[in-house]
């Protein structure tokens, strides 16, 4: 099944290192459904910036410690962003 | 499968079976040269669909427990919005086609059934879109 987003994340690992937090616990803390947490973990859904920050805050880490955007994707999608 | 996906499956199956029977009968009538709109049968079909979907949703809700009461989150709203958008194109096409038929002077039979076909196709696409987005991702 193709992933609709190139964004990867470390939520599963972070949950494991945070007292083996369940998906349901994370969902409740963030304010989304458990299915949405599952979809985010599997890369089937890119959350809004607000939810992304909430997830990072639950784990007490920065946004880029949770979500990663591949270099080649950023190069092609935003190649002109730093110019001018 | 989540509660919202089950509702989409229920709606899709109900639409296919109930409106499939209606349009099947209507097509057979046309083949026999009957072009009269059977208002009683049409209303009966619409009421039957509403009753089946409501009753089915209640049963699914009972088995879903707390999940059925959970408010929609941002992903649910996005999936619903994409489904509504896609269905809107089909409904608009059906409305446009029926308008052309009205201008061309076709009978109420064709216009009413074209409007209904657009609505039904839109609803089916909405259910399909919901299922695909939940499965494949958005």
gemmi code that builds the backbone of each chain (N, CA, C; Angstrom):
import gemmi

chains = {
    "A": [
        ("UNK", (0.838, -1.198, 0.000), (0.000, 0.000, 0.000), (0.877, 1.254, 0.000)),
        ("UNK", (0.689, 2.135, -0.959), (1.533, 3.315, -1.098), (1.244, 4.322, 0.019)),
        ("UNK", (2.318, 4.934, 0.534), (2.137, 5.947, 1.561), (1.919, 7.294, 0.888)),
        ("UNK", (0.869, 8.006, 1.248), (0.580, 9.277, 0.587), (1.487, 10.422, 1.015)),
        ("UNK", (2.312, 10.212, 2.035), (3.167, 11.294, 2.504), (4.617, 10.834, 2.596)),
        ("UNK", (5.570, 11.697, 2.222), (6.981, 11.322, 2.368), (7.483, 11.530, 3.799)),
        ("UNK", (6.674, 12.117, 4.636), (7.092, 12.409, 6.012), (7.148, 11.118, 6.826)),
        ("UNK", (8.265, 10.918, 7.504), (8.396, 9.757, 8.382), (8.334, 10.234, 9.837)),
        ("UNK", (8.176, 9.293, 10.738), (8.120, 9.702, 12.145), (8.668, 8.605, 13.047)),
        ("UNK", (8.948, 9.026, 14.278), (9.519, 8.094, 15.265), (8.570, 7.888, 16.442)),
        ("UNK", (7.294, 8.045, 16.169), (6.311, 7.985, 17.261), (6.333, 6.625, 17.972)),
        ("UNK", (6.443, 5.569, 17.189), (6.442, 4.232, 17.793), (7.606, 4.083, 18.782)),
        ("UNK", (8.784, 4.522, 18.338), (9.969, 4.457, 19.197), (9.797, 5.341, 20.430)),
        ("UNK", (9.299, 6.546, 20.211), (9.109, 7.483, 21.324), (8.088, 6.937, 22.328)),
        ("UNK", (7.055, 6.293, 21.821), (6.066, 5.684, 22.731), (6.720, 4.606, 23.585)),
        ("UNK", (7.569, 3.820, 22.920), (8.245, 2.729, 23.622), (9.133, 3.268, 24.744)),
        ("UNK", (9.825, 4.377, 24.440), (10.733, 4.962, 25.435), (10.007, 5.827, 26.464)),
        ("UNK", (8.712, 5.985, 26.308), (7.942, 6.777, 27.276), (7.011, 5.825, 28.024)),
        ("UNK", (7.601, 4.890, 28.686), (6.836, 3.939, 29.492), (5.908, 3.068, 28.692)),
        ("UNK", (6.326, 2.750, 27.459), (5.509, 1.925, 26.565), (4.075, 2.459, 26.482)),
        ("UNK", (4.002, 3.738, 26.220), (2.698, 4.401, 26.092), (1.887, 3.752, 24.967)),
        ("UNK", (0.621, 3.525, 25.213), (-0.221, 2.913, 24.175), (-0.682, 3.978, 23.172)),
        ("UNK", (-1.121, 3.493, 22.023), (-1.655, 4.410, 21.009), (-2.891, 5.124, 21.541)),
        ("UNK", (-3.679, 4.415, 22.320), (-4.895, 5.012, 22.889), (-4.541, 6.132, 23.868)),
        ("UNK", (-3.487, 5.905, 24.676), (-3.055, 6.944, 25.629), (-2.589, 8.191, 24.887)),
        ("UNK", (-1.768, 7.966, 23.857), (-1.260, 9.094, 23.072), (-2.424, 9.840, 22.408)),
        ("UNK", (-3.357, 9.074, 21.862), (-4.509, 9.686, 21.183), (-5.295, 10.569, 22.148)),
        ("UNK", (-5.477, 10.063, 23.350), (-6.240, 10.828, 24.346), (-5.510, 12.111, 24.732)),
        ("UNK", (-4.180, 11.995, 24.879), (-3.395, 13.177, 25.269), (-3.385, 14.233, 24.161)),
        ("UNK", (-3.359, 13.765, 22.921), (-3.252, 14.679, 21.780), (-4.631, 15.224, 21.371)),
        ("UNK", (-5.665, 14.434, 21.633), (-7.015, 14.865, 21.270), (-7.457, 14.397, 19.901)),
        ("UNK", (-6.976, 13.230, 19.508), (-7.425, 12.616, 18.250), (-7.867, 11.184, 18.551)),
        ("UNK", (-8.378, 10.494, 17.535), (-8.783, 9.109, 17.749), (-7.563, 8.182, 17.655)),
        ("UNK", (-7.707, 6.974, 18.207), (-6.622, 5.994, 18.140), (-6.314, 5.631, 16.687)),
        ("UNK", (-7.355, 5.598, 15.853), (-7.148, 5.281, 14.429), (-6.272, 6.337, 13.759)),
        ("UNK", (-6.416, 7.575, 14.198), (-5.601, 8.641, 13.608), (-4.141, 8.497, 14.039)),
        ("UNK", (-3.927, 8.123, 15.282), (-2.544, 7.878, 15.739), (-1.927, 6.734, 14.936)),
        ("UNK", (-2.702, 5.680, 14.721), (-2.219, 4.541, 13.926), (-1.870, 5.002, 12.509)),
        ("UNK", (-2.750, 5.805, 11.914), (-2.517, 6.290, 10.548), (-1.267, 7.164, 10.476)),
        ("UNK", (-1.053, 7.990, 11.504), (0.142, 8.851, 11.529), (1.393, 7.985, 11.649)),
        ("UNK", (1.361, 7.025, 12.557), (2.512, 6.134, 12.751), (2.878, 5.392, 11.466)),
        ("UNK", (1.850, 4.974, 10.731), (2.078, 4.192, 9.507), (2.350, 5.072, 8.290)),
        ("UNK", (2.355, 6.371, 8.478), (2.629, 7.294, 7.375), (1.470, 7.427, 6.404)),
        ("UNK", (0.275, 7.101, 6.862), (-0.898, 7.222, 5.994), (-1.612, 8.553, 6.191)),
        ("UNK", (-1.136, 9.342, 7.136), (-1.757, 10.644, 7.365), (-0.725, 11.605, 7.939)),
        ("UNK", (-0.640, 12.783, 7.324), (0.216, 13.847, 7.860), (-0.646, 14.742, 8.731)),
        ("UNK", (-0.334, 14.809, 10.018), (-1.185, 15.605, 10.906), (-1.002, 17.098, 10.656)),
        ("UNK", (-1.941, 17.877, 11.176), (-1.802, 19.328, 11.107), (-0.623, 19.744, 11.980)),
        ("UNK", (-0.176, 20.954, 11.775), (0.954, 21.465, 12.567), (0.612, 21.451, 14.050)),
        ("UNK", (-0.640, 21.783, 14.338), (-1.082, 21.825, 15.740), (-0.979, 20.443, 16.397)),
        ("UNK", (-1.473, 19.421, 15.709), (-1.403, 18.061, 16.269), (0.046, 17.592, 16.345)),
        ("UNK", (0.848, 17.957, 15.345), (2.269, 17.579, 15.355), (2.967, 18.166, 16.585)),
        ("UNK", (2.681, 19.432, 16.877), (3.272, 20.056, 18.069), (2.786, 19.381, 19.344)),
        ("UNK", (1.504, 19.035, 19.354), (0.957, 18.370, 20.550), (1.639, 17.024, 20.790)),
        ("UNK", (1.892, 16.294, 19.704), (2.555, 14.995, 19.838), (3.962, 15.199, 20.392)),
        ("UNK", (4.681, 16.159, 19.806), (6.051, 16.435, 20.270), (6.050, 16.843, 21.732)),
        ("UNK", (5.057, 17.619, 22.122), (4.982, 18.094, 23.508), (4.711, 16.946, 24.478)),
        ("UNK", (3.902, 15.978, 24.047), (3.623, 14.813, 24.911), (4.924, 14.090, 25.246)),
        ("UNK", (5.803, 13.979, 24.247), (7.068, 13.267, 24.452), (8.165, 14.190, 24.992)),
        ("UNK", (7.909, 15.479, 25.039), (8.883, 16.429, 25.549), (10.093, 16.583, 24.648)),
        ("UNK", (9.872, 16.489, 23.349), (10.969, 16.633, 22.381), (10.583, 17.673, 21.324)),
        ("UNK", (11.535, 17.970, 20.456), (11.260, 18.921, 19.392), (10.498, 18.277, 18.246)),
        ("UNK", (9.941, 19.144, 17.406), (9.120, 18.650, 16.289), (9.913, 17.728, 15.367)),
        ("UNK", (11.167, 18.111, 15.083), (11.974, 17.317, 14.143), (12.537, 16.053, 14.772)),
        ("UNK", (12.359, 15.913, 16.077), (12.709, 14.640, 16.709), (11.576, 13.626, 16.490)),
        ("UNK", (10.399, 14.137, 16.162), (9.241, 13.261, 15.933), (9.016, 13.038, 14.437)),
        ("UNK", (9.064, 14.127, 13.677), (8.770, 14.036, 12.237), (9.993, 14.407, 11.413)),
        ("UNK", (10.231, 13.633, 10.358), (11.362, 13.894, 9.470), (10.864, 14.005, 8.026)),
        ("UNK", (11.476, 14.954, 7.322), (11.152, 15.141, 5.904), (12.410, 14.829, 5.105)),
        ("UNK", (12.359, 13.858, 4.155), (13.573, 13.437, 3.445), (14.224, 14.574, 2.654)),
        ("UNK", (15.565, 14.531, 2.611), (16.335, 15.591, 1.947), (15.972, 15.736, 0.475)),
        ("UNK", (15.885, 14.599, -0.256), (15.621, 14.688, -1.697), (14.248, 15.299, -1.975)),
        ("UNK", (13.265, 15.004, -1.087), (11.932, 15.582, -1.263), (11.979, 17.087, -1.061)),
        ("UNK", (12.727, 17.537, -0.023), (12.804, 18.968, 0.242), (13.544, 19.677, -0.878)),
        ("UNK", (14.530, 18.959, -1.478), (15.298, 19.541, -2.570), (14.450, 19.801, -3.788)),
        ("UNK", (13.551, 18.846, -4.112), (12.731, 19.018, -5.307), (11.509, 19.884, -5.047)),
        ("UNK", (10.949, 19.763, -3.837), (9.708, 20.504, -3.555), (9.980, 21.962, -3.207)),
        ("UNK", (11.060, 22.218, -2.509), (11.294, 23.597, -2.055), (12.660, 24.094, -2.463)),
        ("UNK", (13.104, 23.709, -3.641), (14.447, 24.042, -4.093), (14.724, 25.523, -4.177)),
        ("UNK", (13.693, 26.302, -4.451), (13.899, 27.735, -4.610), (13.644, 28.517, -3.344)),
        ("UNK", (13.326, 27.806, -2.271), (12.916, 28.501, -1.060), (14.018, 29.356, -0.462)),
        ("UNK", (15.261, 28.901, -0.564), (16.338, 29.636, 0.072), (16.983, 30.677, -0.846)),
        ("UNK", (16.515, 30.768, -2.064), (17.120, 31.683, -3.026), (16.396, 33.026, -3.026)),
        ("UNK", (17.160, 34.048, -3.338), (16.580, 35.374, -3.468), (16.369, 35.914, -2.078)),
    ],
    "B": [
        ("UNK", (-11.814, -2.627, 11.167), (-12.561, -1.571, 10.475), (-13.223, -0.659, 11.506)),
        ("UNK", (-13.054, 0.644, 11.327), (-13.588, 1.599, 12.303), (-15.087, 1.807, 12.105)),
        ("UNK", (-15.693, 2.453, 13.089), (-17.130, 2.700, 13.055), (-17.516, 3.512, 11.819)),
        ("UNK", (-16.722, 4.536, 11.506), (-17.048, 5.389, 10.351), (-16.915, 4.622, 9.033)),
        ("UNK", (-15.964, 3.707, 8.974), (-15.824, 2.881, 7.770), (-17.026, 1.946, 7.630)),
        ("UNK", (-17.467, 1.391, 8.755), (-18.625, 0.487, 8.722), (-19.880, 1.229, 8.259)),
        ("UNK", (-20.031, 2.473, 8.711), (-21.184, 3.282, 8.275), (-21.104, 3.507, 6.761)),
        ("UNK", (-19.881, 3.751, 6.256), (-19.703, 3.969, 4.816), (-20.052, 2.701, 4.036)),
        ("UNK", (-19.648, 1.545, 4.553), (-19.964, 0.265, 3.896), (-21.473, 0.045, 3.901)),
        ("UNK", (-22.089, 0.295, 5.054), (-23.548, 0.143, 5.172), (-24.269, 1.023, 4.155)),
        ("UNK", (-23.867, 2.286, 4.080), (-24.515, 3.230, 3.161), (-24.320, 2.798, 1.711)),
        ("UNK", (-23.107, 2.349, 1.409), (-22.807, 1.922, 0.037), (-23.659, 0.707, -0.356)),
        ("UNK", (-23.686, -0.294, 0.517), (-24.453, -1.518, 0.208), (-25.946, -1.205, 0.102)),
        ("UNK", (-26.443, -0.371, 1.036), (-27.873, -0.016, 1.010), (-28.221, 0.708, -0.290)),
        ("UNK", (-27.360, 1.626, -0.708), (-27.598, 2.361, -1.958), (-27.587, 1.427, -3.161)),
        ("UNK", (-26.591, 0.537, -3.202), (-26.468, -0.382, -4.339), (-27.693, -1.294, -4.434)),
        ("UNK", (-28.090, -1.864, -3.293), (-29.200, -2.825, -3.320), (-30.554, -2.143, -3.552)),
        ("UNK", (-30.834, -1.110, -2.761), (-32.173, -0.494, -2.812), (-32.367, 0.312, -4.102)),
        ("UNK", (-31.406, 1.173, -4.418), (-31.550, 1.946, -5.658), (-31.256, 1.077, -6.885)),
        ("UNK", (-30.463, 0.045, -6.677), (-30.223, -0.895, -7.782), (-31.526, -1.550, -8.202)),
        ("UNK", (-32.332, -1.932, -7.200), (-33.640, -2.541, -7.487), (-34.551, -1.528, -8.186)),
        ("UNK", (-34.536, -0.276, -7.679), (-35.399, 0.764, -8.275), (-35.020, 1.021, -9.736)),
        ("UNK", (-33.721, 1.261, -9.965), (-33.302, 1.581, -11.335), (-33.390, 0.344, -12.245)),
        ("UNK", (-33.247, -0.829, -11.662), (-33.432, -2.056, -12.443), (-34.868, -2.172, -12.936)),
        ("UNK", (-35.817, -1.961, -12.012), (-37.236, -2.009, -12.378), (-37.575, -0.914, -13.389)),
        ("UNK", (-37.006, 0.277, -13.149), (-37.279, 1.409, -14.051), (-36.756, 1.113, -15.460)),
        ("UNK", (-35.560, 0.517, -15.522), (-34.975, 0.176, -16.828), (-35.819, -0.874, -17.544)),
        ("UNK", (-36.288, -1.865, -16.785), (-37.152, -2.896, -17.387), (-38.437, -2.266, -17.921)),
        ("UNK", (-38.958, -1.281, -17.157), (-40.160, -0.579, -17.596), (-39.917, 0.173, -18.895)),
        ("UNK", (-38.769, 0.835, -18.976), (-38.420, 1.590, -20.189), (-38.329, 0.636, -21.384)),
        ("UNK", (-37.729, -0.536, -21.145), (-37.601, -1.528, -22.223), (-38.976, -2.002, -22.704)),
        ("UNK", (-39.955, -1.953, -21.762), (-41.324, -2.339, -22.129), (-42.132, -1.141, -22.642)),
        ("UNK", (-41.464, 0.019, -22.712), (-42.142, 1.209, -23.235), (-42.897, 2.004, -22.197)),
        ("UNK", (-42.621, 1.766, -20.883), (-43.297, 2.518, -19.819), (-42.410, 3.687, -19.403)),
        ("UNK", (-42.867, 4.909, -19.634), (-42.086, 6.098, -19.303), (-42.773, 6.952, -18.241)),
        ("UNK", (-43.635, 6.337, -17.437), (-44.365, 7.078, -16.404), (-43.617, 6.989, -15.078)),
        ("UNK", (-43.497, 8.139, -14.410), (-42.816, 8.163, -13.113), (-43.744, 7.596, -12.054)),
        ("UNK", (-43.313, 6.494, -11.428), (-44.108, 5.872, -10.365), (-43.730, 6.547, -9.050)),
        ("UNK", (-44.479, 7.597, -8.708), (-44.122, 8.407, -7.523), (-44.168, 7.592, -6.231)),
        ("UNK", (-45.174, 6.708, -6.136), (-45.299, 5.885, -4.932), (-44.078, 4.993, -4.738)),
        ("UNK", (-43.648, 4.379, -5.826), (-42.474, 3.484, -5.770), (-41.211, 4.284, -5.455)),
        ("UNK", (-41.119, 5.481, -6.028), (-39.948, 6.332, -5.782), (-39.860, 6.737, -4.311)),
        ("UNK", (-40.983, 7.192, -3.770), (-41.008, 7.609, -2.358), (-40.738, 6.409, -1.451)),
        ("UNK", (-41.330, 5.281, -1.803), (-41.121, 4.052, -1.020), (-39.631, 3.676, -1.006)),
        ("UNK", (-38.981, 3.819, -2.139), (-37.555, 3.504, -2.238), (-36.716, 4.428, -1.361)),
        ("UNK", (-37.013, 5.725, -1.441), (-36.254, 6.703, -0.652), (-36.447, 6.458, 0.846)),
        ("UNK", (-37.706, 6.226, 1.253), (-38.002, 5.978, 2.676), (-37.311, 4.696, 3.144)),
        ("UNK", (-37.337, 3.674, 2.282), (-36.698, 2.403, 2.650), (-35.205, 2.590, 2.887)),
        ("UNK", (-34.562, 3.371, 2.018), (-33.124, 3.610, 2.181), (-32.844, 4.325, 3.508)),
        ("UNK", (-33.651, 5.356, 3.783), (-33.454, 6.117, 5.026), (-33.625, 5.199, 6.239)),
        ("UNK", (-34.667, 4.385, 6.215), (-34.946, 3.487, 7.350), (-33.804, 2.479, 7.526)),
        ("UNK", (-33.361, 1.886, 6.420), (-32.289, 0.871, 6.492), (-30.989, 1.490, 7.020)),
        ("UNK", (-30.644, 2.683, 6.520), (-29.393, 3.316, 6.955), (-29.469, 3.721, 8.429)),
        ("UNK", (-30.617, 4.276, 8.837), (-30.757, 4.675, 10.248), (-30.728, 3.442, 11.158)),
        ("UNK", (-31.497, 2.416, 10.803), (-31.543, 1.203, 11.639), (-30.164, 0.534, 11.685)),
        ("UNK", (-29.509, 0.457, 10.531), (-28.178, -0.145, 10.472), (-27.170, 0.640, 11.293)),
        ("UNK", (-27.272, 1.967, 11.233), (-26.348, 2.820, 11.991), (-26.541, 2.626, 13.490)),
        ("UNK", (-27.811, 2.478, 13.907), (-28.095, 2.253, 15.332), (-27.474, 0.932, 15.787)),
        ("UNK", (-27.653, -0.111, 14.980), (-27.091, -1.429, 15.326), (-25.559, -1.352, 15.383)),
        ("UNK", (-24.958, -0.718, 14.373), (-23.495, -0.589, 14.364), (-23.013, 0.236, 15.557)),
        ("UNK", (-23.797, 1.272, 15.889), (-23.440, 2.119, 17.026), (-23.466, 1.362, 18.337)),
        ("UNK", (-24.431, 0.463, 18.476), (-24.539, -0.339, 19.700), (-23.307, -1.240, 19.842)),
        ("UNK", (-22.903, -1.853, 18.730), (-21.738, -2.755, 18.783), (-20.416, -1.990, 18.879)),
        ("UNK", (-20.407, -0.741, 18.384), (-19.163, 0.043, 18.399), (-18.858, 0.583, 19.795)),
        ("UNK", (-19.885, 0.726, 20.635), (-19.678, 1.206, 21.999), (-19.209, 2.648, 22.023)),
        ("UNK", (-18.108, 2.896, 22.757), (-17.625, 4.271, 22.947), (-17.157, 4.918, 21.657)),
        ("UNK", (-16.667, 4.084, 20.726), (-16.138, 4.628, 19.469), (-17.204, 5.420, 18.704)),
        ("UNK", (-18.459, 4.965, 18.831), (-19.546, 5.643, 18.106), (-19.802, 7.042, 18.646)),
        ("UNK", (-19.485, 7.255, 19.926), (-19.727, 8.559, 20.547), (-18.542, 9.510, 20.385)),
        ("UNK", (-17.409, 8.976, 19.949), (-16.204, 9.809, 19.846), (-16.399, 10.894, 18.784)),
        ("UNK", (-16.074, 12.136, 19.128), (-16.228, 13.210, 18.139), (-15.212, 13.053, 17.008)),
        ("UNK", (-15.563, 13.571, 15.846), (-14.661, 13.487, 14.697), (-13.416, 14.338, 14.956)),
        ("UNK", (-12.249, 13.791, 14.636), (-11.033, 14.581, 14.769), (-10.666, 15.157, 13.395)),
        ("UNK", (-9.486, 15.774, 13.297), (-9.133, 16.475, 12.054), (-9.035, 15.533, 10.850)),
        ("UNK", (-8.572, 14.291, 11.085), (-8.485, 13.329, 9.976), (-9.881, 12.923, 9.504)),
        ("UNK", (-10.782, 12.673, 10.446), (-12.156, 12.327, 10.089), (-12.796, 13.452, 9.270)),
        ("UNK", (-12.547, 14.691, 9.709), (-13.144, 15.839, 9.007), (-12.549, 15.983, 7.608)),
        ("UNK", (-11.252, 15.717, 7.478), (-10.608, 15.813, 6.163), (-11.152, 14.743, 5.208)),
        ("UNK", (-11.288, 13.526, 5.727), (-11.833, 12.426, 4.909), (-13.257, 12.768, 4.456)),
        ("UNK", (-14.059, 13.292, 5.394), (-15.448, 13.651, 5.069), (-15.494, 14.786, 4.053)),
        ("UNK", (-14.588, 15.749, 4.205), (-14.566, 16.897, 3.294), (-14.190, 16.466, 1.870)),
        ("UNK", (-13.194, 15.572, 1.773), (-12.787, 15.076, 0.449), (-13.917, 14.275, -0.203)),
        ("UNK", (-14.620, 13.490, 0.621), (-15.731, 12.690, 0.096), (-16.856, 13.593, -0.400)),
        ("UNK", (-17.178, 14.634, 0.392), (-18.230, 15.579, -0.009), (-17.850, 16.302, -1.300)),
        ("UNK", (-16.572, 16.657, -1.401), (-16.107, 17.377, -2.592), (-16.253, 16.512, -3.845)),
        ("UNK", (-15.824, 15.265, -3.751), (-15.919, 14.356, -4.899), (-17.385, 14.091, -5.261)),
        ("UNK", (-18.215, 13.850, -4.222), (-19.631, 13.592, -4.470), (-20.295, 14.807, -5.107)),
        ("UNK", (-19.846, 15.987, -4.712), (-20.422, 17.225, -5.233), (-20.305, 17.327, -6.742)),
        ("UNK", (-19.183, 16.881, -7.298), (-18.990, 16.925, -8.759), (-20.042, 16.062, -9.458)),
        ("UNK", (-20.292, 14.869, -8.898), (-21.240, 13.936, -9.513), (-22.669, 14.483, -9.424)),
        ("UNK", (-23.018, 15.015, -8.248), (-24.359, 15.575, -8.061), (-24.560, 16.761, -9.008)),
        ("UNK", (-23.526, 17.593, -9.132), (-23.617, 18.756, -10.027), (-23.780, 18.302, -11.475)),
        ("UNK", (-23.076, 17.237, -11.837), (-23.196, 16.707, -13.201), (-24.625, 16.219, -13.454)),
        ("UNK", (-25.177, 15.511, -12.463), (-26.553, 15.020, -12.581), (-27.541, 16.173, -12.696)),
        ("UNK", (-27.313, 17.224, -11.891), (-28.199, 18.399, -11.939), (-28.086, 19.090, -13.300)),
        ("UNK", (-26.854, 19.205, -13.797), (-26.644, 19.830, -15.106), (-27.301, 19.033, -16.224)),
        ("UNK", (-27.155, 17.708, -16.149), (-27.745, 16.840, -17.172), (-29.268, 16.948, -17.158)),
        ("UNK", (-29.853, 17.010, -15.950), (-31.311, 17.124, -15.859), (-31.778, 18.482, -16.355)),
        ("UNK", (-30.957, 19.520, -16.147), (-31.297, 20.854, -16.645), (-31.334, 20.855, -18.172)),
        ("UNK", (-30.330, 20.201, -18.750), (-30.289, 20.082, -20.217), (-31.524, 19.333, -20.715)),
        ("UNK", (-31.906, 18.283, -19.989), (-33.100, 17.511, -20.363), (-34.358, 18.371, -20.279)),
        ("UNK", (-34.423, 19.212, -19.219), (-35.590, 20.092, -19.066), (-35.665, 21.086, -20.223)),
        ("UNK", (-34.499, 21.640, -20.587), (-34.461, 22.602, -21.699), (-34.853, 21.916, -23.009)),
        ("UNK", (-34.417, 20.655, -23.137), (-34.725, 19.895, -24.356), (-36.189, 19.440, -24.399)),
        ("UNK", (-36.897, 19.658, -23.282), (-38.323, 19.335, -23.255), (-38.640, 17.877, -22.975)),
        ("UNK", (-37.698, 17.177, -22.372), (-37.964, 15.773, -22.018), (-38.963, 15.705, -20.861)),
        ("UNK", (-39.554, 14.554, -20.680), (-40.602, 14.412, -19.664), (-40.023, 14.401, -18.248)),
        ("UNK", (-40.944, 14.594, -17.280), (-40.568, 14.583, -15.860), (-39.919, 13.253, -15.487)),
        ("UNK", (-40.332, 12.176, -16.138), (-39.780, 10.844, -15.874), (-38.252, 10.859, -16.012)),
        ("UNK", (-37.767, 11.409, -17.113), (-36.322, 11.420, -17.356), (-35.603, 12.398, -16.431)),
        ("UNK", (-36.215, 13.562, -16.240), (-35.571, 14.594, -15.408), (-35.461, 14.123, -13.958)),
        ("UNK", (-36.565, 13.617, -13.406), (-36.566, 13.167, -12.009), (-35.590, 12.009, -11.804)),
        ("UNK", (-35.593, 11.072, -12.733), (-34.699, 9.924, -12.575), (-33.227, 10.304, -12.758)),
        ("UNK", (-32.968, 11.309, -13.589), (-31.581, 11.764, -13.757), (-31.093, 12.478, -12.501)),
        ("UNK", (-31.966, 13.304, -11.915), (-31.604, 13.967, -10.652), (-31.329, 12.911, -9.580)),
        ("UNK", (-32.232, 11.927, -9.497), (-32.072, 10.859, -8.500), (-30.794, 10.058, -8.753)),
        ("UNK", (-30.527, 9.753, -10.015), (-29.319, 8.985, -10.343), (-28.061, 9.756, -9.928)),
        ("UNK", (-28.090, 11.082, -10.133), (-26.951, 11.917, -9.722), (-26.756, 11.882, -8.220)),
        ("UNK", (-27.870, 11.998, -7.491), (-27.798, 11.973, -6.025), (-27.282, 10.621, -5.525)),
        ("UNK", (-27.804, 9.556, -6.123), (-27.409, 8.201, -5.696), (-25.933, 7.946, -6.026)),
        ("UNK", (-25.546, 8.315, -7.254), (-24.139, 8.119, -7.649), (-23.213, 8.936, -6.751)),
        ("UNK", (-23.646, 10.154, -6.410), (-22.855, 11.000, -5.508), (-22.700, 10.368, -4.140)),
        ("UNK", (-23.790, 9.817, -3.642), (-23.758, 9.188, -2.315), (-22.860, 7.944, -2.319)),
        ("UNK", (-22.937, 7.192, -3.410), (-22.099, 5.995, -3.513), (-20.620, 6.376, -3.611)),
        ("UNK", (-20.340, 7.420, -4.394), (-18.951, 7.882, -4.512), (-18.435, 8.402, -3.170)),
        ("UNK", (-19.326, 9.052, -2.431), (-18.959, 9.569, -1.109), (-18.547, 8.424, -0.184)),
        ("UNK", (-19.341, 7.356, -0.191), (-19.012, 6.197, 0.650), (-17.707, 5.554, 0.194)),
        ("UNK", (-17.549, 5.416, -1.120), (-16.324, 4.807, -1.653), (-15.101, 5.649, -1.306)),
        ("UNK", (-15.233, 6.950, -1.494), (-14.127, 7.863, -1.188), (-13.735, 7.766, 0.283)),
        ("UNK", (-14.743, 7.700, 1.142), (-14.486, 7.584, 2.586), (-13.695, 6.311, 2.881)),
        ("UNK", (-14.141, 5.211, 2.294), (-13.463, 3.928, 2.535), (-12.020, 3.958, 2.020)),
        ("UNK", (-11.848, 4.471, 0.812), (-10.504, 4.502, 0.208), (-9.569, 5.395, 1.019)),
        ("UNK", (-10.062, 6.583, 1.411), (-9.203, 7.507, 2.167), (-8.810, 6.951, 3.532)),
        ("UNK", (-9.743, 6.276, 4.170), (-9.409, 5.693, 5.479), (-8.398, 4.553, 5.304)),
        ("UNK", (-8.539, 3.785, 4.235), (-7.648, 2.633, 4.018), (-6.281, 3.069, 3.483)),
        ("UNK", (-6.297, 3.903, 2.432), (-5.062, 4.277, 1.749), (-4.331, 5.408, 2.456)),
        ("UNK", (-5.109, 6.272, 3.102), (-4.506, 7.421, 3.757), (-4.807, 8.702, 3.013)),
        ("UNK", (-4.706, 9.820, 3.750), (-4.964, 11.137, 3.132), (-3.791, 12.067, 3.395)),
    ],
}
model = gemmi.Model(1)
for chain_id, residues in chains.items():
    chain = gemmi.Chain(chain_id)
    for i, (resn, *xyz) in enumerate(residues, 1):
        res = gemmi.Residue()
        res.name, res.seqid = resn, gemmi.SeqId(i, " ")
        for name, pos in zip(("N", "CA", "C"), xyz):
            atom = gemmi.Atom()
            atom.name, atom.element = name, gemmi.Element(name[0])
            atom.pos, atom.b_iso = gemmi.Position(*pos), 0.0
            res.add_atom(atom)
        chain.add_residue(res)
    model.add_chain(chain)
structure = gemmi.Structure()
structure.add_model(model)
structure.setup_entities()
